[in-house]
Amino acid sequence: MSRLCFLVFVFVAALPVWAQQSQVSSKTASHATADEAPDPGVLSNGVYRNPSFGFTYKVPFGWVDRTDAMRQDSTASSKSMVLLGVFERPPEATGDTLNSAVVIAAESASAYPGLKAAAQYFGPLTEVATAKGLKVVNPPYEFPVDAKPIVRCDFAGEMRGLPVQQSTLVLLQKGYLISFTFIASNDDEMAERIDGLQFGKVRNPAGK
C-alpha cells in the first residue's frame, strides 16, 4: 500500500473522534504515465476547484481547512498528494460528536504495479480500514458522478462509542488514482457530503 493511502487513514484515525475485489465491472486503466506532480487545485470562497482533474467540491459552511498540514505530514513522492483535507471542526478540538471530514487525494497509479481498474485500489484500502476497526458495508460498486466511471466502497464502525461511516470513491484518470474519502455519522449526512462533489462544470460560491 502506498504511503499516501496509509497517511490518510492514520491522520483521520488520530483525531479525537474518527474523521479518515468483488463483482464490479472492470474499467480499463489508462496507460498514461503521470510524469508531473498533480495539480493541487485551489480552495476559494468555500469551493475547491481542480481544473487538471476536472472536478469541484463545495465545502460545507464553517468547516476547517487542514490541507496544508496533511501535505506537510506526508512523506509521499511529488507525484502523490493530499488535494483537500477539511473537517467539521478543528481536529485538535474535543467534542462529543463525530468530527466529519472530507479528504481528497491523488496518487500515481504506477505506485500499484499491475493495477488496471479503480476497483483494485480497494484491496489495500480495505486492509487498512478493517485494521482500524471498520467493516465493509458495501463492497466496491459502480457509482457514477456526472457520468464519470467512479467506484465506491462503504465502511462502518464505531470509534469511542460513536457511530462512524466512511465512503471512499475512486477514479482512475490521467495516470492517477483520485480518491474521495468522506467521514460521516449517518446516511443522510453522508449523502450531503458526497453531494458536494461535481464534475464537468464549476460551481459558483453559492452552489447555484
C-alpha positions as CSV (number, residue, x, y, z in Angstrom):
1,M,0.0,0.0,0.0
2,S,1.3,3.4,-0.8
3,R,2.5,5.8,1.9
4,L,-0.2,8.4,0.9
5,C,-3.1,6.0,1.2
6,F,-1.8,5.0,4.6
7,L,-1.3,8.6,5.7
8,V,-5.0,9.5,5.0
9,F,-6.2,6.7,7.3
10,V,-3.6,7.4,10.1
11,F,-4.3,11.1,10.1
12,V,-8.0,10.6,10.3
13,A,-7.8,7.9,12.9
14,A,-5.6,10.1,15.1
15,L,-8.3,12.7,15.6
16,P,-10.2,12.9,18.9
17,V,-13.1,11.2,17.1
18,W,-12.5,9.4,13.8
19,A,-12.8,11.8,10.9
20,Q,-10.4,9.4,7.7
21,Q,-12.5,-7.4,-5.4
22,S,-16.0,-8.1,-5.7
23,Q,-18.3,-8.4,-8.7
24,V,-17.7,-4.9,-10.2
25,S,-17.5,-4.4,-13.9
26,S,-13.9,-3.6,-14.8
27,K,-12.9,-0.2,-16.1
28,T,-9.7,-0.4,-18.1
29,A,-6.9,1.7,-16.8
30,S,-5.3,4.4,-18.8
31,H,-1.7,3.6,-19.7
32,A,-0.8,7.2,-19.4
33,T,2.2,7.9,-17.2
34,A,2.0,10.5,-14.5
35,D,5.1,12.5,-15.3
36,E,4.3,15.6,-13.3
37,A,3.1,16.3,-9.8
38,P,-0.7,16.5,-9.6
39,D,-2.3,19.9,-9.8
40,P,-3.0,20.9,-6.1
41,G,-6.1,22.8,-7.1
42,V,-7.5,25.9,-5.3
43,L,-9.9,26.4,-2.4
44,S,-11.7,29.7,-2.6
45,N,-15.0,31.1,-1.3
46,G,-15.9,27.7,0.0
47,V,-15.4,25.8,-3.2
48,Y,-12.4,23.6,-4.1
49,R,-11.6,23.5,-7.8
50,N,-9.2,21.2,-9.6
51,P,-9.0,22.1,-13.3
52,S,-6.5,19.3,-14.0
53,F,-8.8,16.5,-13.0
54,G,-12.0,18.5,-13.8
55,F,-13.9,18.5,-10.6
56,T,-15.1,20.8,-7.9
57,Y,-16.1,20.2,-4.2
58,K,-18.3,22.6,-2.3
59,V,-17.0,22.6,1.3
60,P,-19.8,22.8,4.0
61,F,-20.0,26.3,5.5
62,G,-17.8,26.8,8.5
63,W,-15.6,23.7,8.0
64,V,-11.9,23.9,8.8
65,D,-9.2,23.5,6.1
66,R,-6.3,21.3,7.1
67,T,-4.9,20.5,3.7
68,D,-1.5,22.1,4.2
69,A,-0.9,20.3,7.5
70,M,-1.8,17.0,5.9
71,R,0.6,17.7,3.0
72,Q,3.4,18.6,5.4
73,D,2.9,15.4,7.3
74,S,3.1,13.3,4.2
75,T,6.4,11.8,3.0
76,A,4.8,10.7,-0.3
77,S,6.5,11.4,-3.6
78,S,5.9,14.6,-5.6
79,K,3.5,12.5,-7.7
80,S,1.1,11.9,-4.9
81,M,-0.5,14.4,-2.6
82,V,-3.5,15.3,-0.5
83,L,-5.5,17.7,-2.6
84,L,-8.1,18.7,0.1
85,G,-8.5,17.9,3.7
86,V,-11.4,19.6,5.5
87,F,-13.1,18.9,8.9
88,E,-16.3,20.0,10.5
89,R,-14.3,21.4,13.4
90,P,-10.6,21.8,14.2
91,P,-9.1,18.3,14.6
92,E,-7.5,19.3,17.9
93,A,-10.8,20.4,19.3
94,T,-12.6,18.0,21.6
95,G,-16.3,17.2,21.2
96,D,-18.9,14.7,22.0
97,T,-20.0,14.3,18.3
98,L,-18.2,12.9,15.3
99,N,-15.8,15.3,13.6
100,S,-16.9,14.7,10.0
101,A,-14.3,15.1,7.3
102,V,-13.6,15.0,3.6
103,V,-10.2,14.0,2.3
104,I,-9.3,14.1,-1.4
105,A,-6.0,12.7,-2.6
106,A,-4.2,11.9,-5.9
107,E,-1.7,9.0,-6.2
108,S,0.3,7.9,-9.2
109,A,-1.2,4.6,-10.5
110,S,2.4,3.4,-11.0
111,A,2.6,3.0,-7.2
112,Y,0.3,0.0,-7.6
113,P,2.0,-2.5,-10.0
114,G,-0.5,-4.4,-12.0
115,L,-3.4,-2.2,-11.2
116,K,-5.7,-2.0,-14.2
117,A,-9.0,-0.9,-12.7
118,A,-10.1,1.6,-9.9
119,A,-11.8,-1.2,-8.0
120,Q,-8.5,-2.9,-7.4
121,Y,-7.4,0.0,-5.2
122,F,-9.9,-1.2,-2.6
123,G,-7.8,-4.3,-1.8
124,P,-5.1,-2.5,0.1
125,L,-7.5,0.2,1.3
126,T,-9.8,-2.4,2.9
127,E,-6.9,-3.9,4.7
128,V,-6.2,-0.7,6.4
129,A,-9.8,0.2,7.1
130,T,-10.5,-3.2,8.7
131,A,-7.3,-2.9,10.8
132,K,-8.8,0.4,12.2
133,G,-12.0,-1.4,13.3
134,L,-14.2,-0.7,10.3
135,K,-16.2,-3.3,8.5
136,V,-17.2,-3.3,4.8
137,V,-20.9,-2.5,4.5
138,N,-21.0,-2.4,0.7
139,P,-18.1,-3.9,-1.3
140,P,-16.8,-1.9,-4.4
141,Y,-19.6,-1.0,-6.8
142,E,-20.1,1.4,-9.7
143,F,-21.1,4.9,-8.5
144,P,-21.0,7.3,-11.5
145,V,-20.9,11.0,-10.6
146,D,-21.8,13.2,-13.6
147,A,-21.1,10.3,-15.9
148,K,-17.6,9.7,-14.5
149,P,-16.7,6.0,-14.1
150,I,-16.2,6.1,-10.3
151,V,-16.1,3.1,-8.0
152,R,-17.3,3.4,-4.4
153,C,-16.9,1.3,-1.2
154,D,-18.7,1.9,2.1
155,F,-17.4,1.1,5.6
156,A,-19.0,1.4,9.1
157,G,-17.9,1.0,12.6
158,E,-17.6,2.7,16.0
159,M,-15.0,5.0,17.5
160,R,-15.0,6.0,21.2
161,G,-18.7,5.0,21.4
162,L,-19.7,7.0,18.4
163,P,-21.0,5.5,15.1
164,V,-18.8,6.3,12.1
165,Q,-19.4,5.8,8.4
166,Q,-16.8,6.0,5.7
167,S,-17.4,6.1,2.0
168,T,-14.4,6.2,-0.4
169,L,-14.9,6.9,-4.1
170,V,-12.0,6.3,-6.5
171,L,-11.5,7.5,-10.1
172,L,-8.7,6.4,-12.4
173,Q,-7.7,9.3,-14.6
174,K,-4.6,10.7,-16.4
175,G,-2.4,8.0,-14.8
176,Y,-3.6,8.9,-11.3
177,L,-5.9,7.3,-8.7
178,I,-8.1,10.1,-7.3
179,S,-9.7,9.1,-4.0
180,F,-12.5,10.9,-2.3
181,T,-12.9,9.8,1.3
182,F,-16.0,11.0,3.3
183,I,-16.4,10.5,7.0
184,A,-19.9,11.0,8.5
185,S,-22.1,9.8,11.3
186,N,-25.2,8.7,9.4
187,D,-26.6,8.0,5.9
188,D,-28.2,11.5,5.5
189,E,-25.0,13.3,6.4
190,M,-23.0,11.0,4.1
191,A,-25.3,11.8,1.2
192,E,-24.9,15.6,1.9
193,R,-21.1,15.3,1.9
194,I,-21.0,13.4,-1.4
195,D,-23.4,15.7,-3.0
196,G,-20.8,18.5,-2.8
197,L,-18.7,16.7,-5.5
198,Q,-19.2,17.7,-9.1
199,F,-17.6,17.1,-12.4
200,G,-17.8,18.9,-15.7
201,K,-18.6,22.5,-14.6
202,V,-17.5,24.8,-11.8
203,R,-19.9,25.6,-9.0
204,N,-20.3,29.2,-8.0
205,P,-19.7,30.1,-4.3
206,A,-23.4,29.9,-3.6
207,G,-23.6,26.4,-5.1
208,K,-26.4,27.6,-7.5
